[in-house]
Amino acid sequence: MGEPINTPVSVVLGQFGADHFNDTDAHEGKWAAIVALTSTVIQTLRYDDNTTTFSDLTLPAGLTIYGRFNLIQLSNGNVLAYKYE
């Protein structure tokens, strides 16, 4: 089986894998979509340009946000972060 093609569809289908987070540690990686599995507060979310950072984002269960993120830290909740590479 060959490498997955890096397209938005590949990301949404999870062909690059995903990480599950439900702790308050800071996690670094390469994610394109973050799905709140439960009501979640993201303490820090940083875009991969390393200059755009969001703090204290409240996501209702079931909400998906898209972008190119390289750091996520939760205050509480449970998310699935889909990788883009």
C-alpha positions, 0 to 999 in steps of 0.5 A: 500500500502506498503513502496517503495523498495529502489532501483535505479528504485524506485528513478528514478520513484519518489516513494520516492517523489521529491523536486522542487527548484528555489530559492537561499536558501540552502536546506538539504535532501536526494536526489539521482537524480537532474534534471535541468528543465532549464539551472541551476547553482548549487552554492553548491552540497554536497554528503552525506559523508559530505566531497565531495562538488562541487561548481558552477556547470552549468547544461544544461536544461534536464540533470540529475545527480546521487549520494547521495546528502544532500545539494543543493543551486542554484545560478539560475535555476530550478531543481527537486531533487528525494529523496532516502528515 
